[in-house]
Amino acid sequence: MNKIKQILEEKGIKQVWLADKLGKSFNTINGYAQNRTQPSLEVLFEIAKILNINVQDLIVSNTEREHER
């Protein structure tokens, strides 16, 4: 599962809210959440700050990726 989508669901936060806080369109945030596009590192850091989490929480390690397959 996509980490952005997972964290938003865990925190009960809507993609529209994150889009507003980030100054991006809903379609952009939805693309991140659906793995259609990947945010830049700068945007990842902004998302982490907005969600009050560590940026590493948004990154899937190679080990985690292997377990998902």
C-alpha positions in Angstrom: 0.0 0.0 0.0 1.1 3.5 -0.7 2.5 5.2 2.4 0.9 8.6 1.8 -2.5 6.9 1.3 -2.0 4.7 4.4 -1.0 7.6 6.7 -3.9 9.8 5.5 -6.3 6.9 6.2 -4.7 6.3 9.7 -5.0 10.0 10.6 -8.5 10.3 9.1 -7.3 13.0 6.7 -8.8 13.6 3.3 -6.6 14.0 0.2 -8.5 17.3 -0.5 -7.2 18.7 2.9 -3.6 17.7 2.1 -3.9 19.2 -1.4 -5.1 22.5 0.1 -2.3 22.6 2.8 0.3 21.7 0.2 -1.0 24.1 -2.5 -1.4 21.3 -5.0 -4.5 20.1 -6.9 -6.5 17.1 -5.6 -5.5 15.3 -8.8 -1.8 15.7 -7.9 -2.3 14.3 -4.4 -4.5 11.5 -5.7 -1.7 10.6 -8.2 0.8 10.3 -5.3 -1.7 8.3 -3.2 -2.4 5.9 -6.2 1.3 5.6 -7.2 0.6 7.1 -10.6 3.2 9.8 -9.9 6.0 10.2 -7.3 6.5 13.5 -5.4 9.9 15.1 -5.4 11.9 14.8 -2.2 11.1 18.5 -1.5 7.4 17.7 -1.6 7.8 14.6 0.5 9.5 16.7 3.2 6.6 19.2 3.0 4.0 16.4 3.3 5.8 15.0 6.3 5.9 18.5 8.0 2.2 19.0 7.3 1.3 15.6 8.7 3.7 16.0 11.6 5.5 12.8 10.8 9.1 11.8 10.0 9.8 11.8 6.3 11.1 8.2 6.5 7.5 7.2 7.3 6.6 8.1 3.8 9.3 6.0 2.1 9.0 2.3 1.3 12.3 0.5 1.8 13.5 -2.2 -0.6 12.8 -4.8 2.1 9.2 -3.7 2.5 8.8 -3.6 -1.3 10.0 -7.2 -1.5 7.5 -8.3 1.2 4.6 -6.7 -0.7 5.3 -8.9 -3.8 
